[in-house]
Amino acid sequence: MNWKKQKKIRLCEMQALEEKRKDLAKVGWLAMNKKEKEQLRKLINFSWDKIPGYAKAKISKDDYIKFETQEHCVKFAEKLKK
């Protein structure tokens, strides 16, 4: 198999994993109640304040919030499945 086919296969696998993670994040977000969502927002805002300046320069606050929220929701959904 040549490298172009391998690259296409890897890209397809990565896209499938990303779709699965997005679905898990949606399930996790819907499963959380209002109090848990507020606690998550406070936690993320607090952690944003603790990030060093050089890291803040590379990512915007909105992107950071989206990423951290998705990660937390994925972990929450995985706990629900167990």
URKA-V636394 format. One record per backbone hydrogen bond with DSSP energy under -1.0 kcal/mol. CO is the residue of the C=O (numbers start at 1). NH is the residue of the N-H. If there is no record, write none. Layout:
co=CO nh=NH
co=CO nh=NH
//
This chain:
co=2 nh=6
co=3 nh=7
co=4 nh=8
co=5 nh=9
co=6 nh=10
co=7 nh=11
co=8 nh=12
co=9 nh=13
co=10 nh=14
co=11 nh=15
co=12 nh=16
co=13 nh=17
co=14 nh=18
co=15 nh=19
co=16 nh=20
co=17 nh=21
co=18 nh=22
co=19 nh=23
co=20 nh=24
co=21 nh=25
co=22 nh=26
co=23 nh=27
co=24 nh=28
co=25 nh=29
co=26 nh=30
co=27 nh=31
co=28 nh=32
co=33 nh=37
co=34 nh=38
co=35 nh=39
co=36 nh=40
co=37 nh=41
co=38 nh=42
co=39 nh=43
co=40 nh=44
co=41 nh=45
co=42 nh=46
co=43 nh=47
co=44 nh=48
co=45 nh=49
co=52 nh=56
co=53 nh=57
co=60 nh=64
co=61 nh=65
co=62 nh=66
co=63 nh=67
co=64 nh=68
co=65 nh=69
co=66 nh=70
co=67 nh=71
co=68 nh=72
co=69 nh=73
co=70 nh=74
co=71 nh=75
co=72 nh=76
co=73 nh=77
co=74 nh=78
co=75 nh=79
co=76 nh=80
co=77 nh=81
//
